[in-house]
Amino acid sequence: MLKLAIVKITSCSGCINEILSALLEDDIRANYTLVYFTELVDSIEFREADLAFVEGSVTTRHQEEALKDLRKRVGFIVATGTCALMGGVQSLRAMGDFKPESRGLPLKQESSEIYREPKPLDQVVKVDYALPGCPINADAVKTFLRKYYLGGLPIAIYETVCSECKRRGLPCVLVTKGIPCLGPITLSGCGAICPSFGRGCYGCYGLQFHGLNGGKVLSFAERLRELGLPDLDYRALISAYSYAKYRDLLGGSH
Amino acid sequence: MRQPMTLVEGEGSIIILESNSLVDRVLYEITEAPRFFEYILRGRDPWMTVDLISRVCGLCGVSYSYMAAKAFEKCLGVEVDEYIERLREAMHLSERVKSHALHVFFMNLPELTRSRSIIELASRNPVVFRKAVDLVNHSRRIMSILGGRFHNVVNVRIGGVYRAPSREEVERAKIEVTGALKTALELADLVLSLKPITGLPSVGSGVCIYSIHGYPHHGDKLLLGDKVYELCEFYGGVSIPHRVEHSNATHYRLRGGESYYVGPVARFNKYYSMLRDEARELLKSHGWSPPLGVVEGYVARLAEIVNALLEISEILESHREVQKPSSIKQENIRGGSICEYAVEAPRGVLYGRFKLGDDGRIQECTLITPTAQNLASMEDTATQLLRNKRIDGKAVDVAKSIAVAYDPCISCSVHALRVEFLRINP
């Protein structure tokens, strides 16, 4: 039995509930023991674990310290979801003039050190594996857990959502209907859900980061602009789920 | 004494204030780091908002998207095709089934049967575990057919849906609904035979959406006692936000200081008569009737699961082919309006108010979540029950079960509870 911990930081619990779906499989439950998962297990501490899924992005110093401590006690860390990988939707606050202290929220003193810009996990600790998605997909978790137990990892696939549309035989919504679609620059893994519903991909799996550079993002944005999206919207659309990655690629000026 | 909460969705702690070794007050501290959604949504167009807003809560994203879409439709005067509206209701109801099934069987049932977790319960009672998993998986497939996926569905838009299901998809969904209903009824015998860890009256009044034609679902009026309030009236002066020192979440109380609760028990107690006959018969056969206390929430949740499945089934029966799944074009969005609406999310009334600027973008946004509204009632209920009792393991258990009973979804508002004892100096 491998010891499994499920840790949540700043996030919505959507990914955690996909992990929960994976844990309902008999063979997976037979091979993993849950040492920490507050949503499901009435236990608030654990000493060490072989594997931990961490959902969410880092938004307080307290979380940053807790993660560093977690890293010492866990053998393998999986950054879970677009928040953990690229900051997630909460990163959007860093686009404007946001100051946590000026939001007039009833923040407790110890947690008042809230970062203006949420950090992806790899900015704080070494990450061993990444599962993208907003939310991640339970099938991907199942595949991962089965292979990990056997001592392996899923084969890395560097594709965009476009490949999934092609495999499913879906007509391109961007080309045939002129609907703005982020498929060409978004990580695969969802199964092209949005195009299958006749709408454009809105990038919730995050920016495809292999082979993508600022220039390519800008020329793609140019295409979206031709489709009639005003300037502000294409920025918001492309960066909505992966602002941290977007800013790396384009810098603060775009 | 402070102890992290477990078996709830999100992060927080139970704080027990003690005076002369006796319980003085019970507080629920929300330590979840805020994500500033109301700020994030500023400057966004309403279209993007409907998708982004579902990320407030991983568990009840349809409620958020649906609430936002309805708010914009109402203030922009958008008519939605009747069948399409029913389809969205079916999507929203399948989320209610999912959320309630997860709460009743994965969080509340282990607590009611004194197990550490559903995994432990699985080894003690594999049949119940298998059925609970089946129910969740049925709801997963219904949501995938209607909305694209289990969480953060992609098929809610202003003016309707992106794509209505085909005849073949509707037939598949019907099979899942039939399976879910059969499983829920089999599980009902166990769940409805359980008694809560503590029998207690609910503290405060229940608030839910005012409904004329059926069990409360979504609307623009609220019911408190016998009085009906417009949304802006209720949140503009009847329910008052309170900032409390021990929590990152805003609390809400009625003008006189009294706490109120929202959610399945509030809906059930007010609208029991509007539940379908099958749901009421089921409860009657196990000796349950209104009013229920909040700790008996699993009874209301089970009734709502059965009721929702019957309603989804009826909606799917009314299937027809739709050529135009949405009635609005992007250009119709105009500025200068205030858009507000409320839906009955699984945990209760979810209210949203959006002020659109002249450019048609969101200028200001207010979101009042069910859990935030329940926090004051949670504290009042636990305090009333435990005040002047000895602080021991039992007191902590009661404080924990109150938290679990309210099914706080802390990720959205404000997320497992620690328990802390703090001595008050005389």
Interface residues (C-beta under 8 A of the other chain):
Chain A: K8 I9 T10 S11 C12 S13 G14 C15 I16 N17 E18 L20 S21 L23 L24 R29 L34 F37 T38 E39 L40 V41 D42 S43 I44 T59 T60 Q63 G88 V89 Q90 L92 R93 G96 F98 P100 R103 L105 P106 L107 K108 S111 I114 C134 P135 N137 A138 C190 I193 C194 S196 F197 G198 R199 Y202 C204 L232 D233 A236 L237 A240
Chain B: Q3 P4 M5 T6 L7 V8 E9 G10 E11 E29 T31 E32 A33 P34 R35 F36 F37 Y39 I40 R42 G43 R44 D45 M48 D51 L52 R55 V56 C57 G58 L59 G61 L102 F106 M107 P110 E111 R116 S117 I118 I119 A122 V133 V136 N137 R140 G148 R149 F150 H151 N152 V154 N155 R157 Y162 R163 R243 V244 E245 H246 S247 N248 A249 T250 K400 C409 S411 C412 H415 A416 R418
